[in-house]
Amino acid sequence: MDNNDETELIQHKPRPRLDLSAYQGYNCFHVILRTAHNRTVFSRDWNYQKMLEILRYASNRYNYLVLTYCFMPNHLHLLVLSEKESDLLDFVKLFKQMSSYHYKQKSGKLLWQASFYDRKLRFDEDRPSVAKYILNNPVRWKLCSEVTGYRYSGSFICSIVDLVSSCILS
């Protein structure tokens, strides 16, 4: 079998992406990043503050407001809103590169799966309901009994208490 035959045998699953122009401009997205091999990474012994620092850097660099975030054991939820003309793909790429580098230095392992899930919210969609879904994820997983009891979720624009009341996301 020559190299061409081997290449034909390797099937690449297409990435579920919108048209590239859909990621640019003023937009709101729900993003989910999964860890490599669905590995539990975000539990007791990981540097949460460093991940937040990297997320804050990437969001500032690409003009995204992090309305809600939630680090689950094997994935990360983000609800982000672009402040200016921005590109979600560049934002996610920078965050994944920087956080992967940091994680690999500490553990010697890969951090993220190659792709990620995204859902572009229409401007008339209910952002508080998406934020509520994200914040309730640890409760559904039985990692805590109430939203405010989970220390690995929050927002870059308001407190968790304000987030729960959803006044700022309306």
Sine and cosine of phi, psi and omega as CSV:
sin_phi,cos_phi,sin_psi,cos_psi,sin_omega,cos_omega
0.00,0.00,0.80,-0.60,0.02,-1.00
-1.00,0.00,0.06,-1.00,-0.07,-1.00
-0.86,0.52,-0.57,0.82,0.00,-1.00
-0.90,0.43,-0.65,0.76,0.02,-1.00
-0.91,0.42,-0.65,0.76,0.02,-1.00
-0.90,0.44,-0.65,0.76,0.00,-1.00
-0.89,0.47,-0.63,0.78,0.00,-1.00
-0.93,0.38,-0.48,0.88,0.00,-1.00
-0.96,0.26,-0.45,0.89,0.01,-1.00
-0.98,0.18,0.91,-0.41,0.00,-1.00
-0.98,-0.17,0.81,-0.59,0.03,-1.00
-0.99,-0.17,0.81,-0.59,0.05,-1.00
-0.96,0.28,0.79,-0.61,0.00,-1.00
-0.91,0.42,0.61,-0.79,0.02,-1.00
-0.97,0.22,0.67,-0.74,-0.04,-1.00
-0.98,0.20,0.98,0.21,-0.08,-1.00
-0.91,-0.41,0.56,-0.83,0.15,-0.99
-0.97,0.25,0.09,-1.00,0.16,-0.99
-0.85,0.53,0.65,-0.76,-0.09,-1.00
-0.82,0.57,-0.54,0.84,-0.01,-1.00
-0.92,0.40,-0.37,0.93,0.00,-1.00
-0.93,0.37,-0.32,0.95,-0.03,-1.00
-1.00,-0.02,-0.06,1.00,-0.07,-1.00
-0.95,-0.30,0.47,-0.88,0.05,-1.00
0.99,-0.16,-0.40,-0.92,0.00,-1.00
-1.00,0.02,0.92,-0.40,-0.07,-1.00
-0.51,-0.86,0.29,-0.96,0.13,-0.99
-0.82,-0.57,0.74,-0.68,-0.05,-1.00
-0.74,-0.67,0.57,-0.82,0.26,-0.97
-0.98,-0.21,0.86,-0.50,-0.08,-1.00
-0.87,-0.49,0.67,-0.75,0.11,-0.99
-0.80,-0.60,0.84,-0.54,0.08,-1.00
-0.95,-0.31,0.80,-0.60,0.00,-1.00
-0.97,-0.22,0.57,-0.82,0.02,-1.00
-0.96,0.27,0.41,-0.91,0.02,-1.00
-0.87,0.50,0.70,-0.71,0.03,-1.00
0.85,0.52,0.37,0.93,0.01,-1.00
0.83,0.56,0.50,0.87,-0.07,-1.00
-0.95,0.30,0.61,-0.79,0.12,-0.99
-0.96,0.26,0.90,-0.43,-0.04,-1.00
-0.88,-0.47,-0.73,0.68,-0.11,-0.99
-1.00,-0.01,0.99,0.16,0.03,-1.00
-0.75,-0.67,-0.81,-0.59,-0.11,-0.99
-0.97,0.23,-0.74,0.68,-0.15,-0.99
-0.97,-0.23,0.93,0.37,0.09,-1.00
-0.58,-0.81,0.37,-0.93,-0.11,-0.99
-1.00,-0.02,0.99,0.11,-0.02,-1.00
-0.86,0.51,-0.70,0.72,-0.03,-1.00
-0.89,0.46,-0.61,0.80,0.03,-1.00
-0.92,0.39,-0.65,0.76,0.04,-1.00
-0.89,0.45,-0.65,0.76,0.05,-1.00
-0.91,0.42,-0.63,0.78,0.04,-1.00
-0.88,0.47,-0.69,0.72,0.02,-1.00
-0.92,0.39,-0.68,0.73,0.03,-1.00
-0.88,0.47,-0.68,0.74,0.02,-1.00
-0.90,0.44,-0.68,0.73,0.02,-1.00
-0.87,0.50,-0.76,0.65,-0.03,-1.00
-0.90,0.43,-0.64,0.77,0.00,-1.00
-0.92,0.39,-0.63,0.77,0.06,-1.00
-0.92,0.38,-0.67,0.75,-0.03,-1.00
-0.88,0.48,-0.62,0.79,-0.06,-1.00
-0.94,-0.35,0.32,0.95,0.15,-0.99
0.86,0.51,0.71,0.70,0.08,-1.00
-0.92,-0.40,0.72,-0.70,0.16,-0.99
-1.00,0.05,0.79,-0.62,0.08,-1.00
-1.00,0.01,0.99,-0.11,-0.03,-1.00
-0.93,0.36,-0.64,0.77,0.00,-1.00
-0.49,-0.87,0.64,-0.77,0.15,-0.99
-0.69,-0.73,0.44,-0.90,0.07,-1.00
-0.44,-0.90,0.92,-0.38,0.07,-1.00
-1.00,0.08,0.94,-0.35,0.10,-1.00
-1.00,-0.06,0.19,-0.98,-0.05,-1.00
-0.82,0.57,-0.60,0.80,-0.07,-1.00
-0.80,-0.60,0.26,0.97,0.06,-1.00
-0.29,-0.96,0.20,-0.98,0.00,-1.00
-0.78,-0.63,0.77,-0.64,0.12,-0.99
-0.98,-0.20,0.66,-0.75,0.11,-0.99
-0.72,-0.69,0.65,-0.76,0.22,-0.98
-0.88,-0.48,0.93,-0.36,-0.11,-0.99
-0.82,-0.57,0.52,-0.85,-0.01,-1.00
-0.77,-0.64,0.79,-0.61,0.01,-1.00
-0.97,0.25,0.68,-0.73,0.02,-1.00
-1.00,0.05,-0.54,0.84,-0.04,-1.00
-0.68,-0.73,-0.12,-0.99,0.12,-0.99
-0.85,0.52,0.89,-0.46,-0.08,-1.00
-0.62,-0.78,0.17,-0.98,0.03,-1.00
-0.77,-0.64,0.91,-0.41,-0.03,-1.00
-0.86,0.50,-0.64,0.77,-0.04,-1.00
-0.88,0.47,-0.64,0.77,0.04,-1.00
-0.92,0.40,-0.67,0.75,0.03,-1.00
-0.87,0.50,-0.77,0.63,-0.03,-1.00
-0.91,0.42,-0.65,0.76,0.00,-1.00
-0.86,0.50,-0.73,0.69,0.00,-1.00
-0.90,0.43,-0.71,0.70,0.02,-1.00
-0.87,0.50,-0.72,0.69,-0.02,-1.00
-0.91,0.42,-0.65,0.76,0.00,-1.00
-0.89,0.45,-0.76,0.65,-0.06,-1.00
-0.93,0.38,-0.69,0.73,-0.01,-1.00
-0.94,0.35,-0.59,0.81,0.05,-1.00
-0.90,0.44,-0.68,0.74,0.02,-1.00
-0.87,0.50,-0.75,0.66,0.01,-1.00
-0.86,0.51,-0.73,0.69,-0.03,-1.00
-0.90,0.43,-0.68,0.74,-0.02,-1.00
-0.90,0.43,-0.59,0.81,0.05,-1.00
-0.88,0.47,-0.59,0.81,-0.04,-1.00
-0.99,0.11,-0.61,0.79,-0.15,-0.99
-0.90,-0.43,-0.35,0.94,-0.08,-1.00
0.98,0.19,0.14,0.99,-0.06,-1.00
-0.88,-0.47,0.31,-0.95,0.10,-0.99
-0.95,0.31,0.53,-0.85,0.01,-1.00
-0.99,-0.16,-0.79,0.61,-0.16,-0.99
-0.93,-0.36,0.45,-0.89,0.23,-0.97
-0.92,0.39,0.33,-0.95,-0.10,-1.00
-0.89,0.45,-0.63,0.78,-0.08,-1.00
-0.95,-0.32,-0.22,-0.98,0.08,-1.00
-0.38,-0.93,0.28,-0.96,0.03,-1.00
-0.99,-0.12,0.66,-0.75,0.10,-0.99
-0.63,-0.78,0.52,-0.85,0.09,-1.00
-0.70,-0.71,0.88,-0.47,0.02,-1.00
-0.99,0.14,0.82,-0.58,0.01,-1.00
-1.00,0.03,0.67,-0.75,0.13,-0.99
-0.95,0.30,0.41,-0.91,-0.06,-1.00
-0.91,0.42,-0.37,0.93,0.02,-1.00
-1.00,-0.03,-0.01,1.00,0.01,-1.00
-0.96,0.29,0.41,-0.91,-0.07,-1.00
-0.99,0.11,1.00,-0.08,0.02,-1.00
-0.88,0.48,-0.61,0.79,0.03,-1.00
-0.86,0.51,-0.56,0.83,0.01,-1.00
-0.94,0.34,-0.56,0.83,0.06,-1.00
-0.94,0.35,-0.68,0.73,0.05,-1.00
-0.87,0.49,-0.67,0.74,0.02,-1.00
-0.89,0.46,-0.68,0.74,0.05,-1.00
-0.85,0.53,-0.73,0.68,-0.02,-1.00
-0.89,0.45,-0.74,0.68,-0.06,-1.00
-0.93,0.36,-0.46,0.89,0.01,-1.00
-0.99,0.11,-0.12,0.99,-0.02,-1.00
-0.83,0.56,-0.73,0.68,0.02,-1.00
-0.90,0.43,-0.52,0.86,0.04,-1.00
-0.93,0.37,-0.69,0.72,0.03,-1.00
-0.88,0.47,-0.57,0.82,0.02,-1.00
-0.99,0.14,-0.02,1.00,-0.02,-1.00
0.88,0.48,0.57,0.82,0.09,-1.00
-1.00,0.05,-0.29,0.96,0.05,-1.00
-0.34,-0.94,0.23,-0.97,-0.03,-1.00
-0.99,-0.10,-0.33,0.94,0.05,-1.00
-0.58,-0.81,0.42,-0.91,-0.09,-1.00
-0.82,0.57,-0.69,0.72,-0.05,-1.00
-0.95,0.30,-0.13,0.99,0.00,-1.00
-1.00,0.00,-0.01,1.00,-0.02,-1.00
-0.98,-0.20,0.87,-0.50,-0.13,-0.99
-0.99,0.11,-0.13,0.99,-0.06,-1.00
-0.97,-0.25,0.49,0.87,0.07,-1.00
-0.67,-0.74,0.33,-0.94,-0.01,-1.00
0.24,-0.97,-0.50,-0.87,-0.06,-1.00
-0.45,-0.90,0.44,-0.90,0.09,-1.00
-1.00,-0.03,-0.03,1.00,-0.07,-1.00
-0.90,-0.44,-0.24,0.97,0.00,-1.00
-0.34,-0.94,0.12,-0.99,0.01,-1.00
-0.97,0.25,0.28,-0.96,0.03,-1.00
-0.89,0.45,-0.57,0.82,0.03,-1.00
-0.90,0.44,-0.70,0.71,0.06,-1.00
-0.90,0.43,-0.61,0.80,0.03,-1.00
-0.88,0.48,-0.71,0.70,-0.03,-1.00
-0.88,0.47,-0.62,0.79,0.03,-1.00
-0.96,0.26,-0.24,0.97,0.09,-1.00
0.88,0.47,0.27,0.96,-0.03,-1.00
-0.91,0.42,-0.56,0.83,-0.08,-1.00
-0.99,0.12,-0.28,0.96,-0.05,-1.00
-0.99,-0.10,0.02,1.00,-0.03,-1.00
-0.94,0.34,0.00,0.00,0.00,0.00
